[in-house]
Amino acid sequence: MARPKPAFFVSILLRIKCSIFAAQLFMPYMNTGALFQYFVVAGLINTSMFAFLLLTKRKHTVVAVLLIIFMLLASFQALLNAFDTRSFFMTYPHLSRISWVLPTMFGPLIYLFTYYLTSRQPRFRNRDLLNFIPFAVYFVLLLPWFVQSADDKRALLDDFEALSVFDFGWMNQFSIPWTLAYLLLSLRQLQRYRRELADTHSEISLYQFQWLRQFIYIVLTILIISALGFYGRKWNIPLLTDIYHYNYAIIVLALYWMAYKSITQPALFNLEGKRFTTPAVLNSAAVEPTSVVVPADSELMMPVAEMLQITAVMNNQHTAGTHNPGIEGASDTTEPDGGRKYAKSGLDAAATEILLARLLTFMEEAQPYLEPELTIYTLATELESNRHHLSQVINAQLGTSFFDFINSYRVKAVQAKLADPALRKLSILGIAYDCGFNSKATFNTSFKKHTGMTPSAYLKSLSQ
């Protein structure tokens, strides 16, 4: 991991000074929860400074803009929540009821941030504005309040406790399931992207999007706590009432966490407009021929009769719901109706069997799985096929994903080396890397999936 630049530490000092100034500014409105309020104010100042640093970059991608908007709005919402007192809103009456509107934006912003971060072409689409219809509706409904003069608002805010009852109306209640729906959509988008990677890449860097999944779960946890605090105060439930104002402290911590990661590990946030993982040959027309080419030199091909027999066995086992013994631990997440999914692929039964035969032979003889960066695109190029046809063969004929297919060979290679007494002095992880694995997490997960044992337990069993 790259060492932070000096500008990073300068920005930290600047944020501390701004936080102290903000604390002095808001000190008259701080009550017994002054420490929490100071923390929230510091969070808003630091988030603003972070947003400024992002805006100074040359490239302002959709991902960066969405990140800035979310962090600023979440920090401001936390500020309004922390200073939800009569004295504060009597001083700043125009800030009242803004907290009713902002939560309608959190869910859509997180979802769009997730979508653009995992899409091939992260460009803003006009239809994405439809996600902010509730925000527009809320704003129109509250417009009569917003346009009132400060004196008129103060006259109403004077009886703060009576007016606070309206804080628990249908608007703020609707924001809870609205945000929940978008968080679930974000998790589904992330899972969909995870499956897409499994169909195209043999080594998935889970760390690339692990932070995003963690962040979504953090926000989901905050939403649950917020809902408990909201209804606890609405119905005067002991204990739950006390967490109403303090739940946004977790949001501020999450914002600090995101800001820290974006500075120390900017590649995780992909602020340059690139996709998380995009194969270098994705846009290469050379790797997308429209047919399966059968070379005249058939040294790489098994006898057709033998391959037809292997294919039949595989199909029977897949239909019966069992794993292919040659592809141990085949994924159960592939499409159950492969025929319907690939009905228009243009790959007939004969071509499918030929491609399957060439694939299995090539895997055994050329051992492409030893290449850590192997993708379905590069493998399709070697087989003079295309990604879609090769994916069809692996998914429909073998009943597994590309990720599990390649790693099953790597696991078997690791098993073979672990069984060799001459290699016992090597570390398990070193052997895994020699066999094509590129991360410890992927190796441990794949090894246990395909063998039912951890690598260390498997090595111990060989000694018994």
Secondary structure as a PSIPRED ss2 file (coil, helix, strand):
# PSIPRED VFORMAT (PSIPRED V4.0)

   1 M C   1.000  0.000  0.000
   2 A C   1.000  0.000  0.000
   3 R C   1.000  0.000  0.000
   4 P C   1.000  0.000  0.000
   5 K C   1.000  0.000  0.000
   6 P H   0.000  1.000  0.000
   7 A H   0.000  1.000  0.000
   8 F H   0.000  1.000  0.000
   9 F H   0.000  1.000  0.000
  10 V H   0.000  1.000  0.000
  11 S H   0.000  1.000  0.000
  12 I H   0.000  1.000  0.000
  13 L H   0.000  1.000  0.000
  14 L H   0.000  1.000  0.000
  15 R H   0.000  1.000  0.000
  16 I H   0.000  1.000  0.000
  17 K H   0.000  1.000  0.000
  18 C H   0.000  1.000  0.000
  19 S H   0.000  1.000  0.000
  20 I H   0.000  1.000  0.000
  21 F H   0.000  1.000  0.000
  22 A H   0.000  1.000  0.000
  23 A H   0.000  1.000  0.000
  24 Q H   0.000  1.000  0.000
  25 L H   0.000  1.000  0.000
  26 F H   0.000  1.000  0.000
  27 M H   0.000  1.000  0.000
  28 P H   0.000  1.000  0.000
  29 Y H   0.000  1.000  0.000
  30 M C   1.000  0.000  0.000
  31 N C   1.000  0.000  0.000
  32 T C   1.000  0.000  0.000
  33 G C   1.000  0.000  0.000
  34 A H   0.000  1.000  0.000
  35 L H   0.000  1.000  0.000
  36 F H   0.000  1.000  0.000
  37 Q H   0.000  1.000  0.000
  38 Y H   0.000  1.000  0.000
  39 F H   0.000  1.000  0.000
  40 V H   0.000  1.000  0.000
  41 V H   0.000  1.000  0.000
  42 A H   0.000  1.000  0.000
  43 G H   0.000  1.000  0.000
  44 L H   0.000  1.000  0.000
  45 I H   0.000  1.000  0.000
  46 N H   0.000  1.000  0.000
  47 T H   0.000  1.000  0.000
  48 S H   0.000  1.000  0.000
  49 M H   0.000  1.000  0.000
  50 F H   0.000  1.000  0.000
  51 A H   0.000  1.000  0.000
  52 F H   0.000  1.000  0.000
  53 L H   0.000  1.000  0.000
  54 L H   0.000  1.000  0.000
  55 L H   0.000  1.000  0.000
  56 T C   1.000  0.000  0.000
  57 K C   1.000  0.000  0.000
  58 R C   1.000  0.000  0.000
  59 K C   1.000  0.000  0.000
  60 H C   1.000  0.000  0.000
  61 T C   1.000  0.000  0.000
  62 V H   0.000  1.000  0.000
  63 V H   0.000  1.000  0.000
  64 A H   0.000  1.000  0.000
  65 V H   0.000  1.000  0.000
  66 L H   0.000  1.000  0.000
  67 L H   0.000  1.000  0.000
  68 I H   0.000  1.000  0.000
  69 I H   0.000  1.000  0.000
  70 F H   0.000  1.000  0.000
  71 M H   0.000  1.000  0.000
  72 L H   0.000  1.000  0.000
  73 L H   0.000  1.000  0.000
  74 A H   0.000  1.000  0.000
  75 S H   0.000  1.000  0.000
  76 F H   0.000  1.000  0.000
  77 Q H   0.000  1.000  0.000
  78 A H   0.000  1.000  0.000
  79 L H   0.000  1.000  0.000
  80 L H   0.000  1.000  0.000
  81 N H   0.000  1.000  0.000
  82 A H   0.000  1.000  0.000
  83 F C   1.000  0.000  0.000
  84 D C   1.000  0.000  0.000
  85 T C   1.000  0.000  0.000
  86 R H   0.000  1.000  0.000
  87 S H   0.000  1.000  0.000
  88 F H   0.000  1.000  0.000
  89 F H   0.000  1.000  0.000
  90 M H   0.000  1.000  0.000
  91 T H   0.000  1.000  0.000
  92 Y C   1.000  0.000  0.000
  93 P H   0.000  1.000  0.000
  94 H H   0.000  1.000  0.000
  95 L H   0.000  1.000  0.000
  96 S C   1.000  0.000  0.000
  97 R C   1.000  0.000  0.000
  98 I H   0.000  1.000  0.000
  99 S H   0.000  1.000  0.000
 100 W H   0.000  1.000  0.000
 101 V H   0.000  1.000  0.000
 102 L C   1.000  0.000  0.000
 103 P H   0.000  1.000  0.000
 104 T H   0.000  1.000  0.000
 105 M H   0.000  1.000  0.000
 106 F H   0.000  1.000  0.000
 107 G H   0.000  1.000  0.000
 108 P H   0.000  1.000  0.000
 109 L H   0.000  1.000  0.000
 110 I H   0.000  1.000  0.000
 111 Y H   0.000  1.000  0.000
 112 L H   0.000  1.000  0.000
 113 F H   0.000  1.000  0.000
 114 T H   0.000  1.000  0.000
 115 Y H   0.000  1.000  0.000
 116 Y H   0.000  1.000  0.000
 117 L H   0.000  1.000  0.000
 118 T C   1.000  0.000  0.000
 119 S C   1.000  0.000  0.000
 120 R C   1.000  0.000  0.000
 121 Q C   1.000  0.000  0.000
 122 P C   1.000  0.000  0.000
 123 R C   1.000  0.000  0.000
 124 F C   1.000  0.000  0.000
 125 R C   1.000  0.000  0.000
 126 N H   0.000  1.000  0.000
 127 R H   0.000  1.000  0.000
 128 D H   0.000  1.000  0.000
 129 L H   0.000  1.000  0.000
 130 L H   0.000  1.000  0.000
 131 N H   0.000  1.000  0.000
 132 F H   0.000  1.000  0.000
 133 I H   0.000  1.000  0.000
 134 P H   0.000  1.000  0.000
 135 F H   0.000  1.000  0.000
 136 A H   0.000  1.000  0.000
 137 V H   0.000  1.000  0.000
 138 Y H   0.000  1.000  0.000
 139 F H   0.000  1.000  0.000
 140 V H   0.000  1.000  0.000
 141 L H   0.000  1.000  0.000
 142 L H   0.000  1.000  0.000
 143 L H   0.000  1.000  0.000
 144 P H   0.000  1.000  0.000
 145 W H   0.000  1.000  0.000
 146 F H   0.000  1.000  0.000
 147 V C   1.000  0.000  0.000
 148 Q C   1.000  0.000  0.000
 149 S C   1.000  0.000  0.000
 150 A H   0.000  1.000  0.000
 151 D H   0.000  1.000  0.000
 152 D H   0.000  1.000  0.000
 153 K H   0.000  1.000  0.000
 154 R H   0.000  1.000  0.000
 155 A H   0.000  1.000  0.000
 156 L H   0.000  1.000  0.000
 157 L H   0.000  1.000  0.000
 158 D C   1.000  0.000  0.000
 159 D C   1.000  0.000  0.000
 160 F H   0.000  1.000  0.000
 161 E H   0.000  1.000  0.000
 162 A H   0.000  1.000  0.000
 163 L H   0.000  1.000  0.000
 164 S H   0.000  1.000  0.000
 165 V H   0.000  1.000  0.000
 166 F H   0.000  1.000  0.000
 167 D H   0.000  1.000  0.000
 168 F H   0.000  1.000  0.000
 169 G C   1.000  0.000  0.000
 170 W H   0.000  1.000  0.000
 171 M H   0.000  1.000  0.000
 172 N H   0.000  1.000  0.000
 173 Q H   0.000  1.000  0.000
 174 F H   0.000  1.000  0.000
 175 S H   0.000  1.000  0.000
 176 I H   0.000  1.000  0.000
 177 P H   0.000  1.000  0.000
 178 W H   0.000  1.000  0.000
 179 T H   0.000  1.000  0.000
 180 L H   0.000  1.000  0.000
 181 A H   0.000  1.000  0.000
 182 Y H   0.000  1.000  0.000
 183 L H   0.000  1.000  0.000
 184 L H   0.000  1.000  0.000
 185 L H   0.000  1.000  0.000
 186 S H   0.000  1.000  0.000
 187 L H   0.000  1.000  0.000
 188 R H   0.000  1.000  0.000
 189 Q H   0.000  1.000  0.000
 190 L H   0.000  1.000  0.000
 191 Q H   0.000  1.000  0.000
 192 R H   0.000  1.000  0.000
 193 Y H   0.000  1.000  0.000
 194 R H   0.000  1.000  0.000
 195 R H   0.000  1.000  0.000
 196 E H   0.000  1.000  0.000
 197 L H   0.000  1.000  0.000
 198 A H   0.000  1.000  0.000
 199 D H   0.000  1.000  0.000
 200 T H   0.000  1.000  0.000
 201 H E   0.000  0.000  1.000
 202 S C   1.000  0.000  0.000
 203 E C   1.000  0.000  0.000
 204 I C   1.000  0.000  0.000
 205 S C   1.000  0.000  0.000
 206 L C   1.000  0.000  0.000
 207 Y H   0.000  1.000  0.000
 208 Q H   0.000  1.000  0.000
 209 F H   0.000  1.000  0.000
 210 Q H   0.000  1.000  0.000
 211 W H   0.000  1.000  0.000
 212 L H   0.000  1.000  0.000
 213 R H   0.000  1.000  0.000
 214 Q H   0.000  1.000  0.000
 215 F H   0.000  1.000  0.000
 216 I H   0.000  1.000  0.000
 217 Y H   0.000  1.000  0.000
 218 I H   0.000  1.000  0.000
 219 V H   0.000  1.000  0.000
 220 L H   0.000  1.000  0.000
 221 T H   0.000  1.000  0.000
 222 I H   0.000  1.000  0.000
 223 L H   0.000  1.000  0.000
 224 I H   0.000  1.000  0.000
 225 I H   0.000  1.000  0.000
 226 S H   0.000  1.000  0.000
 227 A H   0.000  1.000  0.000
 228 L H   0.000  1.000  0.000
 229 G H   0.000  1.000  0.000
 230 F H   0.000  1.000  0.000
 231 Y H   0.000  1.000  0.000
 232 G H   0.000  1.000  0.000
 233 R H   0.000  1.000  0.000
 234 K H   0.000  1.000  0.000
 235 W C   1.000  0.000  0.000
 236 N C   1.000  0.000  0.000
 237 I C   1.000  0.000  0.000
 238 P C   1.000  0.000  0.000
 239 L C   1.000  0.000  0.000
 240 L H   0.000  1.000  0.000
 241 T H   0.000  1.000  0.000
 242 D H   0.000  1.000  0.000
 243 I H   0.000  1.000  0.000
 244 Y C   1.000  0.000  0.000
 245 H C   1.000  0.000  0.000
 246 Y C   1.000  0.000  0.000
 247 N C   1.000  0.000  0.000
 248 Y H   0.000  1.000  0.000
 249 A H   0.000  1.000  0.000
 250 I H   0.000  1.000  0.000
 251 I H   0.000  1.000  0.000
 252 V H   0.000  1.000  0.000
 253 L H   0.000  1.000  0.000
 254 A H   0.000  1.000  0.000
 255 L H   0.000  1.000  0.000
 256 Y H   0.000  1.000  0.000
 257 W H   0.000  1.000  0.000
 258 M H   0.000  1.000  0.000
 259 A H   0.000  1.000  0.000
 260 Y H   0.000  1.000  0.000
 261 K H   0.000  1.000  0.000
 262 S H   0.000  1.000  0.000
 263 I H   0.000  1.000  0.000
 264 T H   0.000  1.000  0.000
 265 Q C   1.000  0.000  0.000
 266 P H   0.000  1.000  0.000
 267 A H   0.000  1.000  0.000
 268 L H   0.000  1.000  0.000
 269 F H   0.000  1.000  0.000
 270 N C   1.000  0.000  0.000
 271 L C   1.000  0.000  0.000
 272 E C   1.000  0.000  0.000
 273 G C   1.000  0.000  0.000
 274 K C   1.000  0.000  0.000
 275 R C   1.000  0.000  0.000
 276 F C   1.000  0.000  0.000
 277 T C   1.000  0.000  0.000
 278 T C   1.000  0.000  0.000
 279 P C   1.000  0.000  0.000
 280 A C   1.000  0.000  0.000
 281 V C   1.000  0.000  0.000
 282 L C   1.000  0.000  0.000
 283 N C   1.000  0.000  0.000
 284 S C   1.000  0.000  0.000
 285 A H   0.000  1.000  0.000
 286 A H   0.000  1.000  0.000
 287 V H   0.000  1.000  0.000
 288 E C   1.000  0.000  0.000
 289 P C   1.000  0.000  0.000
 290 T C   1.000  0.000  0.000
 291 S C   1.000  0.000  0.000
 292 V C   1.000  0.000  0.000
 293 V C   1.000  0.000  0.000
 294 V C   1.000  0.000  0.000
 295 P C   1.000  0.000  0.000
 296 A C   1.000  0.000  0.000
 297 D C   1.000  0.000  0.000
 298 S C   1.000  0.000  0.000
 299 E C   1.000  0.000  0.000
 300 L C   1.000  0.000  0.000
 301 M C   1.000  0.000  0.000
 302 M C   1.000  0.000  0.000
 303 P C   1.000  0.000  0.000
 304 V H   0.000  1.000  0.000
 305 A H   0.000  1.000  0.000
 306 E H   0.000  1.000  0.000
 307 M H   0.000  1.000  0.000
 308 L H   0.000  1.000  0.000
 309 Q H   0.000  1.000  0.000
 310 I H   0.000  1.000  0.000
 311 T H   0.000  1.000  0.000
 312 A H   0.000  1.000  0.000
 313 V H   0.000  1.000  0.000
 314 M H   0.000  1.000  0.000
 315 N H   0.000  1.000  0.000
 316 N H   0.000  1.000  0.000
 317 Q H   0.000  1.000  0.000
 318 H H   0.000  1.000  0.000
 319 T H   0.000  1.000  0.000
 320 A H   0.000  1.000  0.000
 321 G C   1.000  0.000  0.000
 322 T C   1.000  0.000  0.000
 323 H C   1.000  0.000  0.000
 324 N C   1.000  0.000  0.000
 325 P C   1.000  0.000  0.000
 326 G C   1.000  0.000  0.000
 327 I C   1.000  0.000  0.000
 328 E C   1.000  0.000  0.000
 329 G C   1.000  0.000  0.000
 330 A C   1.000  0.000  0.000
 331 S C   1.000  0.000  0.000
 332 D C   1.000  0.000  0.000
 333 T C   1.000  0.000  0.000
 334 T C   1.000  0.000  0.000
 335 E C   1.000  0.000  0.000
 336 P C   1.000  0.000  0.000
 337 D C   1.000  0.000  0.000
 338 G H   0.000  1.000  0.000
 339 G H   0.000  1.000  0.000
 340 R H   0.000  1.000  0.000
 341 K H   0.000  1.000  0.000
 342 Y C   1.000  0.000  0.000
 343 A C   1.000  0.000  0.000
 344 K C   1.000  0.000  0.000
 345 S C   1.000  0.000  0.000
 346 G C   1.000  0.000  0.000
 347 L C   1.000  0.000  0.000
 348 D C   1.000  0.000  0.000
 349 A H   0.000  1.000  0.000
 350 A H   0.000  1.000  0.000
 351 A H   0.000  1.000  0.000
 352 T H   0.000  1.000  0.000
 353 E H   0.000  1.000  0.000
 354 I H   0.000  1.000  0.000
 355 L H   0.000  1.000  0.000
 356 L H   0.000  1.000  0.000
 357 A H   0.000  1.000  0.000
 358 R H   0.000  1.000  0.000
 359 L H   0.000  1.000  0.000
 360 L H   0.000  1.000  0.000
 361 T H   0.000  1.000  0.000
 362 F H   0.000  1.000  0.000
 363 M H   0.000  1.000  0.000
 364 E H   0.000  1.000  0.000
 365 E H   0.000  1.000  0.000
 366 A C   1.000  0.000  0.000
 367 Q C   1.000  0.000  0.000
 368 P H   0.000  1.000  0.000
 369 Y H   0.000  1.000  0.000
 370 L H   0.000  1.000  0.000
 371 E C   1.000  0.000  0.000
 372 P C   1.000  0.000  0.000
 373 E C   1.000  0.000  0.000
 374 L C   1.000  0.000  0.000
 375 T E   0.000  0.000  1.000
 376 I H   0.000  1.000  0.000
 377 Y H   0.000  1.000  0.000
 378 T H   0.000  1.000  0.000
 379 L H   0.000  1.000  0.000
 380 A H   0.000  1.000  0.000
 381 T H   0.000  1.000  0.000
 382 E H   0.000  1.000  0.000
 383 L C   1.000  0.000  0.000
 384 E C   1.000  0.000  0.000
 385 S C   1.000  0.000  0.000
 386 N C   1.000  0.000  0.000
 387 R H   0.000  1.000  0.000
 388 H H   0.000  1.000  0.000
 389 H H   0.000  1.000  0.000
 390 L H   0.000  1.000  0.000
 391 S H   0.000  1.000  0.000
 392 Q H   0.000  1.000  0.000
 393 V H   0.000  1.000  0.000
 394 I H   0.000  1.000  0.000
 395 N H   0.000  1.000  0.000
 396 A H   0.000  1.000  0.000
 397 Q H   0.000  1.000  0.000
 398 L C   1.000  0.000  0.000
 399 G C   1.000  0.000  0.000
 400 T C   1.000  0.000  0.000
 401 S C   1.000  0.000  0.000
 402 F H   0.000  1.000  0.000
 403 F H   0.000  1.000  0.000
 404 D H   0.000  1.000  0.000
 405 F H   0.000  1.000  0.000
 406 I H   0.000  1.000  0.000
 407 N H   0.000  1.000  0.000
 408 S H   0.000  1.000  0.000
 409 Y H   0.000  1.000  0.000
 410 R H   0.000  1.000  0.000
 411 V H   0.000  1.000  0.000
 412 K H   0.000  1.000  0.000
 413 A H   0.000  1.000  0.000
 414 V H   0.000  1.000  0.000
 415 Q H   0.000  1.000  0.000
 416 A H   0.000  1.000  0.000
 417 K H   0.000  1.000  0.000
 418 L H   0.000  1.000  0.000
 419 A C   1.000  0.000  0.000
 420 D C   1.000  0.000  0.000
 421 P H   0.000  1.000  0.000
 422 A H   0.000  1.000  0.000
 423 L H   0.000  1.000  0.000
 424 R C   1.000  0.000  0.000
 425 K C   1.000  0.000  0.000
 426 L C   1.000  0.000  0.000
 427 S C   1.000  0.000  0.000
 428 I H   0.000  1.000  0.000
 429 L H   0.000  1.000  0.000
 430 G H   0.000  1.000  0.000
 431 I H   0.000  1.000  0.000
 432 A H   0.000  1.000  0.000
 433 Y H   0.000  1.000  0.000
 434 D H   0.000  1.000  0.000
 435 C C   1.000  0.000  0.000
 436 G C   1.000  0.000  0.000
 437 F C   1.000  0.000  0.000
 438 N C   1.000  0.000  0.000
 439 S C   1.000  0.000  0.000
 440 K H   0.000  1.000  0.000
 441 A H   0.000  1.000  0.000
 442 T H   0.000  1.000  0.000
 443 F H   0.000  1.000  0.000
 444 N H   0.000  1.000  0.000
 445 T H   0.000  1.000  0.000
 446 S H   0.000  1.000  0.000
 447 F H   0.000  1.000  0.000
 448 K H   0.000  1.000  0.000
 449 K H   0.000  1.000  0.000
 450 H H   0.000  1.000  0.000
 451 T H   0.000  1.000  0.000
 452 G C   1.000  0.000  0.000
 453 M C   1.000  0.000  0.000
 454 T C   1.000  0.000  0.000
 455 P H   0.000  1.000  0.000
 456 S H   0.000  1.000  0.000
 457 A H   0.000  1.000  0.000
 458 Y H   0.000  1.000  0.000
 459 L H   0.000  1.000  0.000
 460 K H   0.000  1.000  0.000
 461 S H   0.000  1.000  0.000
 462 L H   0.000  1.000  0.000
 463 S H   0.000  1.000  0.000
 464 Q C   1.000  0.000  0.000
